[in-house]
Amino acid sequence: MSKYIFITGGVVSALGKGIAAAAIGALLEAQGLRVTIQKLDPYINVDPGTLSPFEHGEVFVTDDGCETDLDLGHYERFTHMRAAVVNNYTTGKIYFNVITKERRGDYLGDTVQVVPHITDEIREAIKSAASDDYDVNIVEIGGTVGDIESLPFLEAIRQFRYHVERENVLYVHLTLVPFIKTAGELKTKPTQHSVNELREIGIQPDILLCRTDRPIPPEMKRKIAIHCNLDQEAVISALDVETVYEVPLSYKTEGLDKFIEKKLSLNLPEPELKTWVQVVDRIKNPKYECTIAIAGKYVNLKDSYKSLEEALIHGGISNNSRVNLIWVDSEEIEAQGVEKYLSEVDGILVPGGFGIRGIEGKIAAVRYAREKKIPYFGICLGMQLAVIEFGRNVCGLSSNSTEFDPKTKDPVIYLMERWYNHRSGKIEERTADSQMGGTMRLGAYPTVLVEGTHAYEAYGSKNISERHRHRYEFNNKYRDVLTSKGLVISGLSPDTELVEIVELRDHPWFLGCQFHPEFKSRPIDPHPLFRAFIGAAVREKRELFL
Ligand code: GLN
């Protein structure tokens, strides 16, 4: 029988419920449990794929090709779970399912209502992620208690306890205990109000995670406990920490593991947190340092590149290096020239992206990296632009992607009309008539690497699988001309039709991949390409000092 831990948030948003869920997952895994984590999001979009990164941060892609909330990235980074379609439900998806059933006549003439039909559907959604493969299903409810939107989710999790045994369900509430400067003290009132609000809708939290910038003294914990009807050990100081990977350790120090164990009637060994201690130590006390410039479009809102930022830190962990990130708006590069932004950096990265804005600035950044022999990592769009740049400035083509110039003379990147889908085993037809210009290649696809290349050296094996999210592909018509001038194709789909990785031979490290490796990197298992890229950046710098 699976156990369930529900995580809600109160007082204000952005307290880090996703990290809290992920860190609890890490802690439980460290005690030998198998964990899955699910996010229930109260917005009406059926999935976050259509949300602007400005609004909602990164779209995280799962192996099974689902476009999900960025919190699923945290879950994967902190635990061994691999997210799938069942790990992210939105209000839109829940209603969509209910309305589909209603249209099919499944409700046999019932009046279809929020309670019980929507709440039952939510309960089924929660159960769909739990299976015999997992001991605990952690469920994060998006939004903040008090939002109109989250009410059906909260009602569903309230009812949940009545459908499974009491000791199988735990409610964790994340709140804020702010330090008020003028009063010189921590304040518990917002937490009390937030818990009152939860209790009004019938949920008595079992554990409070109180975000705070300093430890909450015992007498204050006691005060919160009495007011909120809790054991004192259920009030946890969720302290601000230097790196998010320290959160499981900080929860352990507060005794959260023991309390969860007790509440869920489990009998577990002490958590084995050695690797997390090492990860944190590497991040806090690195031997080397390097600076990476990211030339992108959404640079002011770093959550749009959350996994990327983390993967670069992971690359640093494996190289014992601090990784300083400089976010450069590629339109600024267009306006002011590359030198101003890139002359001092140890590595340049162009991440994934859509649309024409800032494209020429990114191409200038690629050129600078190629010519100045600065380690370059191009991800998805960054790979496509590396091909375009090489076509233009090395092969003398008028190359472009049909995404930016549908009539370009040399469409080195284009919409491939037909391609073999290795996951479904079917030929896919891509039509350009849909609103966004064709369907995306989404999720995990296999790539076969070519021996003797940077890619092969990084992975140390021939067959890999990586996650995709794009429409445009390398145009095979240009393979010969590009490779004859020195572009190396180092990774292909198994049928050799899709170019997955390109690189340069006479360059310390210049690699572009059509997929998104950042989605699979974890602090305790950094992604090979990020390890290699940061390795190249650090090596360059070290040579400079010698
Ligand atoms: N816009 C490009 C495409 O659709 C790249 C997408 C991406 O970088 N994720 O192919």
Residues whose N, C-alpha, C, O or C-beta is under 5 A from the ligand:
A	BS01	LIG	G352 G353 F354 G355 I379 C380 L381 R469 H470 R471 Y472
